[in-house]
Amino acid sequence: MQITIDLPPDLEQNLIRQAAETNTPLKTLILRALRQIIQTPANSASNWPKVILSYEGIPDFPAFESYRNELLSPCEPELF
C-alpha cells in the first residue's frame, strides 16, 4: 500500500536529519515510528496504580445499573 501525506517542513527536516544521523533509510524510520505508535501494551491493566485496581466501591452506594432506565437515549446525528 502506498499513502501520501503532507508533512510540516519542521517535521520533514527532523525526520531527514534523524535518518541521516542514524544512517537509517527514511522509509524505515517512518515505519518504525508508526509501528511504535500502534503497538498496544501486552498488559495494559498494569498501567493503572494499585489503588485504582484494588478499589471495590462503596457498599451502600446504589449500583450504576439501577439508574439505567433514567438515562436519556443517545441523540441520533442528523445526516442531512
C-alpha positions, 0 to 999 in steps of 0.5 A: 500500500502506498499513502501520501501525506503532507508533512510540516517542513519542521517535521520533514527536516527532523525526520531527514536529519534523524535518518541521516544521523542514524544512517537509517533509510527514511522509509524505515524510520517512518515505519518504525515510528508508526509501528511504535505508535500502534503497538498496544501494551501486552498488559495494559491493566498494569498501567493503572496504580494499585489503588485504582485496581484494588478499589471495590466501591462503596457498599451502600452506594446504589449500583450504576445499573439501577439508574439505567432506565433514567438515562436519556437515549443517545441523540441520533446525528442528523445526516442531512 
